[in-house]
């Protein structure tokens, strides 16, 4: 039982560290990215949305096991 608690605590810390890393990376990226020119903004937004959709699809394909079932459950319960 102690081993399970220890592993669970370790996983929680790892999850927090991963979140902090992704948060810092995102803030750094968004700080350094240049804004597109006004006349090219609509095209840049469209390309960005397409890349985001590709990223989500790729992440979904990479998920296996319990994570995949959790994602499918989440998607099934989305209110559109």
C-alpha positions in Angstrom: 0.0 0.0 0.0 2.9 2.4 0.8 4.4 1.6 -2.6 1.2 2.5 -4.4 1.0 5.8 -2.5 4.6 6.5 -3.3 4.1 5.8 -7.0 0.9 7.9 -7.0 2.7 10.8 -5.4 5.6 10.5 -7.9 3.1 10.5 -10.8 1.4 13.6 -9.4 4.8 15.4 -9.2 5.7 14.3 -12.7 2.4 15.6 -14.0 2.9 18.9 -12.3 6.5 19.2 -13.6 5.3 18.4 -17.1 2.5 21.0 -16.9 5.0 23.6 -15.6 7.4 22.8 -18.5 4.7 23.0 -21.1 3.4 26.3 -19.6 6.9 27.8 -19.6 7.5 26.6 -23.2 4.2 28.0 -24.4 4.8 31.4 -22.8 8.3 31.6 -24.3 7.0 30.6 -27.7 4.2 33.1 -27.6 6.5 35.9 -26.4 8.9 35.3 -29.3 6.5 34.7 -32.2 6.1 37.8 -34.4 2.6 39.0 -35.2 1.7 38.7 -38.9 1.1 41.8 -40.9 -2.5 43.1 -40.9 -3.1 42.1 -44.5 -1.8 38.6 -43.9 -3.5 38.0 -40.6 -6.6 36.1 -41.9 -4.4 33.7 -43.9 -2.1 33.2 -40.9 -5.0 32.4 -38.6 -6.4 29.9 -41.1 -3.0 28.1 -41.3 -2.7 28.1 -37.5 -6.1 26.6 -37.1 -5.2 23.8 -39.6 -1.9 23.1 -37.8 -3.8 23.0 -34.5 -6.3 20.5 -35.9 -3.4 18.4 -37.2 -1.7 18.5 -33.8 -4.9 17.4 -32.0 -5.4 14.5 -34.5 -1.8 13.4 -34.0 -2.1 13.5 -30.3 -5.3 11.5 -30.5 -3.7 8.8 -32.6 -0.8 8.6 -30.2 -3.0 7.9 -27.2 -3.4 4.3 -26.2 -4.9 2.4 -23.3 -6.7 4.3 -20.5 -5.8 7.7 -21.9 -7.6 6.8 -25.2 -10.7 5.7 -23.3 -10.7 8.9 -21.2 -10.4 11.0 -24.4 -13.2 9.1 -26.1 -15.4 9.6 -23.1 -14.6 13.3 -23.0 -15.3 13.7 -26.7 -18.6 11.8 -26.3 -19.8 14.1 -23.6 -19.0 17.4 -25.3 -22.0 19.8 -25.6 -21.8 21.4 -29.0 
